[in-house]
Amino acid sequence: MCVALLLLSACGDKDVDASGDTDGELPAEGDACNPEDELEGAACVDTLACEPSGDGHVCAAALEIRGIVLDAASAAPLEGARVTALDATGSPVSSVALSDTEGRYMLRVRAARDDEGQPVPDAVWTLFVTANDYQPFPGGLRPALPLSAADVELAGDGGDDDDDDDDGAEESRRWVLENPSTNVELLALPEDQRGGRTISGTVHGDHPGGTLVVAEGGGSPNRYTVADADGHYAIFNVPQGAHDIVGYRGGLDVRPTSVDGDADLDDVDLESADEASAAVTGSVNIVDAPGGSETSVVLVPVSVYNDGLERGPVPVGLRAPQAPAAPSIAGAFEIPGVPPGRYKVLAAFENDALVRDPDAAIAGTAVVEIEVETTNVEVGESFKVTEGLEVVSPGAEAPEEVSGTPLFVFADDSSEDRYELIVLDAYGDTVWQDLEVPGVSGSSVVEVEYGGPALVPGAYYQFRATSIRENPNAVSAISRTEDLRGVFIAR
């Protein structure tokens, strides 16, 4: 099989030029190709896709992600959900697929290949899914679980995994990723947040895919979505009235546009001005944590920040270090290419065994809000970061299913006098709390049984615990469980 090359080369009996054309014929599997030829019709023979490989591109069997979109409470299939695949940086690698009457979707995903056209196994993707009257996924408490290229299977050409089309014909050879992780359950919005209108359009500019598009000005919560690989977007459940449609993406300065009325709107396009050039700088101060601890810092637009959950969607590129790098900040940080807007600055937000110090009595512990225009912004006060309380169960690593009355288990903080524990729902509302959990002695963990109202089947929740020290003249918080752990699903 021929190795993919962009330069003129020889491959067996065929002369392969820079566009991948072989003696006037379309390139075959394993031959070099030019993805720009897809814009004019086809870049490879048959149903092969022109995929990135090394420094060039190669013709290879296409890769598809398949799954089902369901209502989390009823498990009923959802028709018309919009599904997009994102790479490890959060940038889309597909157009939008709409789920059918059975909730099924199929995404054709561009994926890195080896010289023979097989998907590189260490590639990962996540899904972004929206539907009318439902909370976006991921969103609220819900993370997007990674989908691995190591799990793809080859189908077609009469293989065991073949599927026939409507007339009984066998499908072409392709790589397929389909497992329980490709199925997505969406949470319905509260009754008073359903309805509204849909606003759609296209973000224009260099690399517009992945732009976080927000309908601002309609009250909290503001509706948002993520533009697909071609910059197309659609925002559901926008209340009637005036809104500013605003785009956020690292390195891209998107000009907002205003809309009004109560009807659905199409072709609400967003134009880009110059490249965003402002940088946000600052520092973190990690104390009372294991040696060598490192963290990350992210920016969340104020318009989509949830005060109850203390989080919101992070636009592509607005993270230090840049995704997908692991947390590596132990002092100074810089986030370049920040577009104009107001942002919350979140330090130690990701799962890194660290948390923002919860002691409100000392400096550097508050969630900082900044405004970026066209010049650099320095966060004047260093963020205080400390070791987090380890979550044992439920939700130590990922959302975990529970039934009945859950038992919350987390690591003991040896210097505490008591704990405060709260349970939040997916919308940031507190459903139960116990602010007087006694400290423990002789045990490495603390156990607290849930004592609130019955949990709703299919709903997502999170427990958070904070250790408290009581002195004669002051009460101070010492540490707490991490922002993204402790999430569970009622069944």
Secondary structure by P-SEA (a helix, b strand, c coil): ccccccccccccccccccccccccccccccbbbbaaaaaacccccccccccccccccccccbbbbbbbbbcccccccccbbbbbbbcccccccccbbbbccccbbbbbbbbbbcccccccccccbbbbbbcccccccccccbbbbbbbccccccccccccccccccccccccbbbbbbccccbbbbbbccccccbbbbbbbbbbccccccccccccccccccccccccccccccccccccccccccccccccbbbbbbbbcccccccbbbbbcccccbbbbbbbbbccccccccbbbbbbcccccccccccccccccccccccccccccccccccccccbbbbbbbccccccccccccccccccccbbbbbbccbbbbccbbbbbcccccccccccccbbbbccbbbbbbbbcccccbbbbbbbccccccccccccccccccccccccccccccccccccbbbbbbbbbbcccccccccccccccbbbbcc
